[in-house]
Amino acid sequence: MDMFGDPAIWLPWTFAALMGLSILIYVVLDGFDLGVGLLMPLASEDEKDRLVASIGPFWDANETWLVLAVGLLLVAFPPAHGIILTALYLPVFVMLVGLILRGVSFEMRAKAPITQKRMWNSAFFAGSLMASLSQGFMLGMYIMGLTWTLPNVIFATLTAVFLTVGYSFIGAAWLIWKTEDQLQRRAISWAKGGIWGLVLGIVAISVATPFVSTRIFDKWFSLPEIFYLAPLPVLSGALVVFVWWQLSRLPLQNDRWSWTPFAAAIALFSLAYGGMAYSFYPYIVPEKITIYDAASAPESLFIILIGTLFVLPAILGYTILSYYIFRGKATALRYD
Amino acid sequence: MDTLLLSRIQFGANISFHILFPTITIALGWMLLFFKLRFNATGDQKWMDAYMFWVKVFALSFAMGVVSGITMSFQFGTNWPGFMETVGNVAGPLLAYEIMTAFFLEAVFLGIMLFGVSRVKPWVHTLATFLVAFGTTMSTFWIIVLNSWMHTPQGYELRDGVVFATNWFDIIFNPSMPYRFVHMLLASGLTVAFLIAGISALRMLWGDKGEDVKSALRVGIIAAAALIPIQILAGDMHGLNTLEHQPAKIAAMEGNWETGPNTPLVLFAIPDQAARENKFEIGIPNGASLILKHKTSGVVPGLNDFIAQDGTVMHPRVAPVFFSFRIMIGTGLAMLLLSWTGLVLLRKYGAGHMPRMPLYAFCAMSFSGWIATLAGWYTTEIGRQPWLVQGVLMTKDAVSDVSAGMVLGTLIGYLVIYATLIFAYIGVITYLARKATKGESTPNRGYPRGGEANVTALQPGE
């Protein structure tokens, strides 16, 4: 335990990194699931089945990253878990109801009598919408320091809209990769319609965060940090231009480059997320509690870490296996 | 009502809703593996037809379990921040292991199990089925470990009011864990056995003459008849274990107010906590002493021993524990009666020519496992009150300081959703049964048993 220095320092840091990674993977993976759900009303009846089929084998495991993220928050930083979730009681409730509706509709829309299918499709959309909006809202509230004042709620409402539109963009980018023909062309136009949400969201957060705290302002806008950090916004801008260029020329012959919007979307989410993580470190409850204050006992963290070192590679391995088995264009889902 | 009681009701509602579905998936996973292995061994299509019907129920139940489980991982923080702050050092690693070793395993291989038959080799599909079943069981193990530790904590020390783990072996193999784990696995087995028997009976009543339905009915009845005596024995041993570690719970279960020998077995009563006595009591003399101590002079703990000096009640509210215990026992006895009758009739008539009366009875008992499981959990969980972690943390000290109105509002929201979903869930299972009876979803088709999977003429997804 002592070989990397003081375990009360490196263990919390490691767990913050693991938790951050889980949240990022969740945002990207369930982001496209939720995004596809958000696009449901735009699709025709036949296309709806294909939309669901494109995420059917994955959504369950994707959602598990949320459980891992909140689980790590719970087990590694218990006081922070309590403070954050108590402050976000209502949006958490909305998100949970949304996730319940979305997950159940997945099964119900295919198994219930055909006359009820329309209703479950609506529930699928409504669930995805509630989950996306509430996640965006929680993001905004977190940035603003988890206090319920009118300006904070307005900002959080904006981030709710932006994240939701951003999710619809990554969902559309996923569909460009996983579908073909008519549906793929429609997905391209959906992606064009959704990318502004992601861009505005990133801009809003980038502008707002430094003004919430002088500490964060100094972290970004002092020398020499500003030079190290400059590639972050520059790269993000370049990625947006690249995506726009790709969207304007896709689809190409033999489906070449159809994976690029999705890959670029992942990169954009990761960069934005990385910037945020840099801003808030070392705080886990913004400006109040650091990861070092909130961490569980080193003995307990160490026990979890040993397991994590064995299990995380295995999880990644069989996740990749699953994506490999269900590679290629989405086909109709069937049990046989 | 105050935030404490509302939070308890809310968490109770969520965890009750959640446990319904794992109770089905834990054993149904193994049952599906059994169907798959029978098919691999015999090549008889009926086993694959049974698999294909029940895998849909599994998928639906699994999804319900996942979404309601996520709710709970958040509610530790929204409703009970004091829980993790006090015992997080023990509860944390146990929950982490549950998520890492079990949750991911089942979630990933579920995709392959459900939609992968035509994409992977048959043995990979069988392996995926096994890993899903194994994952759900591992998940049960870790959750039961944590829950049991809350009843019988050991292997820890208190420093400044916070629990620190000292011996993980003692924590994992705490005294009530083996009993609770076995009791829960058997409960799941019984729930699934009666569900399979009940839905198969329903399909036969609707006129389904398929071989898969007959076999499923037979498997359901035999599994139920085999498991119920073991469950009664395991439950009895669990009770003796509780007597040793949580006497107040036993006193409430027995409805016994005064500690003493020659305690009767109370069959029915209305416990009056204000008057501290039972109304309308019907009992068997010396019964409780005999069951718990195996002699008539055996001393059974009474509730009056659990009143603190200052008058604080340190035992659970009696009526809920008393009645849920009797509902569990009553359901268990009904299960014993029906499954053994079913076994006799099975020998006499065979699965194909069962009289209609027992088929109706099995239909009526389709979800009896849910009732027994919930009643059992209410007995043990309410029975632990006023403690959240026995002797370590009181429930009232763990609750969050959210306003009662907020808890009430969200509680109503959850209840509406849960009621709707249970209604929809049972509705869809009966709908699937009706569709299967009409033969719409299981036309005769070949499933590959070895070599490369090459299935043609597939049915569109369900």
Interface residues (C-beta under 8 A of the other chain):
Chain A: D49 A53 G56 P57 F58 D60 A61 E63 T64 L66 V67 L68 V70 G71 L72 L73 L74 V75 A76 P78 P79 H81 G82 I83 I84 L85 T86 L88 Y89 L90 V92 F93 L96 V97 L99 I100 L101 R102 G103 V104 F106 E107 M108 A110 K111 A112 P113 S296 A297 E299 S300 I303 I304 G307 T308 V311 L312 I315 Y318 T319 L321 S322 I325 F326 A332 L333 R334 Y335 D336
Chain B: M52 V55 K56 A59 L60 F62 A63 M64 V66 V67 S68 G69 I70 T71 S73 F74 F76 G77 T78 P81 G82 M84 E85 G88 N89 V90 A91 G92 P93 L95 A96 Y97 I99 M100 T101 F103 F104 L105 A107 V108 F109 L110 G111 I112 L114 F115 G116 V117 S118 R119 V120 F164 A165 W168 S400 D401 V402 M406 T410 G413 Y414 I417 L421 A424 G427 V428 Y431 L432 R445 Y447 V455 L458 Q459 P460 G461 E462
